[in-house]
């Protein structure tokens, strides 16, 4: 319980980001002077701004492990989940040396790769590579559910491509709604660019410019060189 935090060496806060905004200051208030408090939420600027003047700010570390699945809760736990995965650390210079060493040793033992970013850059980039992906998946799933009224048709006709694309639509709305709220500005920017690309692709099809359709897909194929 929160009243037992005084004896904790490390506290990892892994809850929806709106709950973190309430919980992190309470935890910092309770921990002893040697403890380390780690936040692992998907947005970093709001929580970093919130604790910037807290008396125990040096005992706090904002992180974002890029790992996990679309499933939630203890039953979704995966052994060695973090091995080989990237962990983004924000404003580590504001964390005391002793707590930094403790955190880095923990992440090393988990087999994680470390990347350092400022929280503003983190939230901007993560909007494109994570948050937009989830919105796209949710809305593709919605489009199919609205069109295909019979669940058996979806099950029988959907191939592995559809399944992998809508996988993220199984994610928890309770977790993702606060993320979208906190990172709204960056997400809207990414959505505008995504919608523009979709509209352009639609126009090419309408005008039967299939050479351009081919070129659009070919130029995007270079993602294979990045995500191997």
Secondary structure, DSSP 4 states (H G I P E B T S, - for coil): -GGGGGG-SEEEE-S-HHHHHHHHHHHHHHS-TT-EEEE--S--HHHHHHHTT-TTGGGEEEEEE----S--SGGG--TTTTTT-EEEEESGGGS-HHHHHHHHHHHHHTT-EEEEE-HHHHHHHHIIIIIHHHHHHHHHHHHHHHH---HHHHHHH--HHHHHHSGGGGS-HHHHHHHHHHTHHHHHHHHHHHHHHHHHHHHHHHTT-HHHHHHHHHHHTTHHHH--
